[in-house]
Every structure is written in structure tokens, then in C-alpha cells.
């Protein structure tokens, strides 16, 4: 890849080099690609959504994501900001191959790992969580996965390449109950918040 093409790819990632985050993301891309090899619906979009669901679930449970990657919101849902860059680095090193084919009438870019992932970077609960997400999403198409990722977190960030705050995982999409409204008013009065 020419240096000009490399710089263009860097600009497309919406993020600064992530060091440890890039390495963790790369190894998880390989791991998910290995694990999903037999899932005919697995492609680049599904990979991004599996990473999203696993990272945000890990953040909710443990206070940190698995990859440490930052996410951006796009029309098809949240994706790791540096996924395209990391994927191109894996392809350039011949660690990942992208097989292009048709799946249910749409073009599929299927990541295929050419080496085993290095799992030394991850805690056992990280791998257990990513395995659970893979199992839950097995067989779902890219469209189904994108629709699932159009959640409250995605709505908050919008669709224009904005950063998706991991803390948004704690915001409920359930409507407020009358008790919620009443209790909020009580707390506002008790704490002097009503003046704001």
C-alpha cells in the first residue's frame, strides 16, 4: 500500500492510533473470524456488530471494554473507529483474508483468519463473553445485526460518524413510570435541583 493510500485509510478511521487498543482489536477480529467460520451469515458487518455488543456488554459488567476501542455511529450502527485500519493491517500482514461473495442477494465481505488469535491479551471472562455474543448472534444476517444495533445507544450518538460513549450503555430505553417521575421530583426538591 502506498503511503498516500495509507494516510487516506488513517483519515477514514476517525481515530488516532490506539496502540494496545489496536492490538487487542486485531486479535479479537481474528478470534471472532475463527469462531464464526462455519456461520454462513458471517461477514464484515456482522463482525463489527459482534465486537460492539461484546465491548458494550463488557463495559456494563466490568467497567472496561474488551478491545478498549472507541466506537463511532454510522447509518448501519456503531462500529469500532479503527476497524478498517486494523483490518487492513491484518490483511497486509497476511493474517486475514476477505472473501467477497454473494449471500442472500447481497455482497458479503467475509473475514477469514489465516492465523490463530493471540488470546494472552484477554482475561478468561473476556473470551467467555465474546463466545456468548457469538452464540447469541449465530445465523443472524448483517441486516438483522444492524437492526439490533439500532438501539438507544446508537440513537443517542446519531448516524453521522459521532463518537459513541460507552457510558450510554447504562441509559434505559424503557419509558418513565409515574413512580420514576414522582421520585425524581422528590429528589429535585430534597437536593435543590428544581432551580436548574
C-alpha positions as CSV (number, residue, x, y, z in Angstrom):
1,X,0.0,0.0,0.0
2,X,1.4,3.4,-0.9
3,X,2.0,5.9,1.8
4,X,-0.7,8.2,0.3
5,X,-3.2,5.3,0.4
6,X,-2.1,4.5,4.0
7,X,-2.7,8.1,5.1
8,X,-6.1,8.1,3.4
9,X,-7.0,5.0,5.3
10,X,-5.9,6.5,8.5
11,X,-8.2,9.5,7.9
12,X,-11.1,7.2,7.3
13,X,-10.8,5.6,10.8
14,X,-12.0,8.6,12.7
15,X,-9.5,8.0,15.4
16,X,-5.9,8.3,16.5
17,X,-3.6,5.2,16.6
18,X,-4.7,3.2,19.6
19,X,-1.6,1.1,20.5
20,X,-2.8,-1.5,22.9
21,X,-6.4,-1.0,21.6
22,X,-5.4,-1.7,18.0
23,X,-3.6,-4.9,19.1
24,X,-6.5,-6.1,21.1
25,X,-8.9,-5.2,18.3
26,X,-6.8,-7.1,15.8
27,X,-6.6,-10.2,17.9
28,X,-10.3,-10.2,18.6
29,X,-11.0,-9.7,14.9
30,X,-9.0,-12.9,14.2
31,X,-10.7,-14.7,17.1
32,X,-14.2,-13.8,16.0
33,X,-13.4,-14.7,12.4
34,X,-12.1,-18.1,13.5
35,X,-15.1,-18.8,15.7
36,X,-17.6,-17.7,13.0
37,X,-16.0,-19.6,10.1
38,X,-19.0,-22.0,9.9
39,X,-21.7,-19.3,10.2
40,X,-22.8,-18.7,6.6
41,X,-24.2,-15.3,7.6
42,X,-20.8,-14.1,9.0
43,X,-19.4,-11.1,7.2
44,X,-17.7,-7.7,7.9
45,X,-20.9,-6.1,9.2
46,X,-21.7,-8.9,11.5
47,X,-18.1,-8.8,12.8
48,X,-18.5,-5.1,13.7
49,X,-21.7,-5.8,15.5
50,X,-20.4,-8.8,17.5
51,X,-17.5,-6.5,18.6
52,X,-19.9,-3.8,19.5
53,X,-22.3,-6.0,21.5
54,X,-19.4,-7.7,23.3
55,X,-17.5,-4.4,24.1
56,X,-20.5,-2.6,25.4
57,X,-21.7,-5.6,27.5
58,X,-18.2,-5.9,29.0
59,X,-18.2,-2.2,29.8
60,X,-21.6,-2.6,31.6
61,X,-20.3,-5.6,33.6
62,X,-16.7,-4.8,34.3
63,X,-16.3,-1.0,33.7
64,X,-14.0,-1.5,30.7
65,X,-14.5,-2.9,27.2
66,X,-12.7,-5.9,25.8
67,X,-10.9,-4.2,22.9
68,X,-10.5,-0.8,24.6
69,X,-11.6,0.6,21.2
70,X,-13.6,3.8,20.7
71,X,-16.8,3.4,18.7
72,X,-18.4,5.7,16.1
73,X,-22.0,5.7,15.0
74,X,-22.8,5.1,11.3
75,X,-26.1,4.5,9.5
76,X,-25.8,0.7,9.9
77,X,-25.0,1.0,13.6
78,X,-21.9,1.5,15.9
79,X,-18.5,0.2,14.7
80,X,-15.0,0.4,16.2
81,X,-13.4,3.6,14.9
82,X,-10.2,1.9,13.8
83,X,-11.7,-1.3,12.5
84,X,-11.0,-0.6,8.8
85,X,-7.4,0.4,9.6
86,X,-6.8,-2.7,11.8
87,X,-8.4,-5.0,9.3
88,X,-6.2,-3.5,6.5
89,X,-3.1,-4.1,8.7
90,X,-4.1,-7.7,9.2
91,X,-4.7,-8.2,5.5
92,X,-1.3,-6.6,4.7
93,X,0.4,-9.0,7.1
94,X,-1.4,-11.9,5.5
95,X,-3.1,-12.7,8.8
96,X,-6.6,-12.1,7.5
97,X,-8.3,-12.7,4.1
98,X,-11.5,-11.0,3.0
99,X,-13.6,-13.4,0.8
100,X,-16.1,-11.5,-1.3
101,X,-19.2,-13.4,-2.4
102,X,-22.9,-13.2,-2.6
103,X,-25.1,-14.1,0.4
104,X,-28.9,-13.8,0.1
105,X,-28.6,-11.5,-2.9
106,X,-26.1,-9.1,-1.2
107,X,-22.4,-8.7,-1.4
108,X,-20.7,-10.3,1.6
109,X,-17.1,-9.4,2.8
110,X,-16.3,-12.5,4.9
111,X,-13.2,-12.2,7.1
112,X,-11.2,-15.4,7.2
113,X,-8.4,-15.7,9.8
114,X,-5.1,-17.0,8.4
115,X,-3.6,-17.4,11.9
116,X,-4.8,-18.2,15.4
117,X,-5.6,-15.2,17.6
118,X,-3.3,-14.5,20.5
119,X,-5.6,-14.7,23.5
120,X,-2.8,-13.8,26.0
121,X,-4.1,-10.2,26.0
122,X,-7.5,-11.1,27.3
123,X,-9.0,-12.3,30.6
124,X,-11.0,-15.6,30.6
125,X,-14.2,-13.6,31.3
126,X,-13.5,-11.6,28.1
127,X,-13.4,-14.7,25.9
128,X,-16.4,-16.2,27.7
129,X,-18.4,-13.0,27.0
130,X,-17.4,-12.8,23.3
131,X,-18.2,-16.5,22.9
132,X,-21.7,-15.9,24.4
133,X,-22.3,-13.0,22.0
134,X,-21.2,-15.2,19.0
135,X,-23.6,-17.9,20.2
136,X,-26.5,-15.5,20.6
137,X,-26.0,-14.0,17.1
138,X,-25.2,-17.2,15.2
139,X,-27.1,-17.3,11.9
140,X,-28.3,-13.8,12.0
141,X,-27.8,-11.8,8.9
142,X,-25.9,-8.5,8.6
143,X,-29.3,-6.7,8.2
144,X,-30.7,-8.4,11.4
145,X,-27.5,-7.5,13.3
146,X,-27.6,-3.8,12.1
147,X,-31.2,-3.6,13.2
148,X,-30.3,-4.9,16.6
149,X,-27.6,-2.4,16.9
150,X,-30.0,0.5,16.2
151,X,-30.6,0.7,20.0
152,X,-30.8,3.6,22.4
153,X,-27.0,4.0,22.4
154,X,-27.0,4.4,18.6
155,X,-29.9,6.8,18.8
156,X,-28.1,9.0,21.3
157,X,-25.0,9.2,19.1
158,X,-26.8,9.7,15.8
159,X,-25.6,8.4,12.5
160,X,-23.0,10.9,11.3
161,X,-19.7,9.4,12.5
162,X,-20.0,10.7,16.0
163,X,-18.3,9.0,18.9
164,X,-20.5,6.6,20.8
165,X,-19.9,7.0,24.6
166,X,-19.7,3.6,26.3
167,X,-21.5,5.1,29.3
168,X,-24.6,5.2,27.2
169,X,-25.0,1.5,27.9
170,X,-26.5,2.5,31.3
171,X,-29.3,4.6,29.8
172,X,-32.5,2.6,29.7
173,X,-34.8,2.7,26.7
174,X,-37.8,1.9,28.9
175,X,-40.4,4.7,29.3
176,X,-40.5,6.5,32.6
177,X,-43.1,5.2,35.0
178,X,-45.2,7.5,37.2
179,X,-43.1,6.4,40.2
180,X,-39.9,7.5,38.3
181,X,-41.4,11.0,37.7
182,X,-42.6,11.4,41.2
183,X,-39.3,10.2,42.8
184,X,-37.3,12.5,40.5
185,X,-39.4,15.4,41.7
186,X,-38.9,14.4,45.3
187,X,-35.1,14.2,44.8
188,X,-35.1,17.5,43.0
189,X,-36.8,19.2,45.9
190,X,-34.6,17.5,48.5
191,X,-31.4,18.4,46.7
192,X,-32.4,21.9,45.4
193,X,-32.2,20.8,41.8
194,X,-35.5,22.4,40.8
195,X,-33.8,25.7,40.2
196,X,-31.9,24.2,37.3
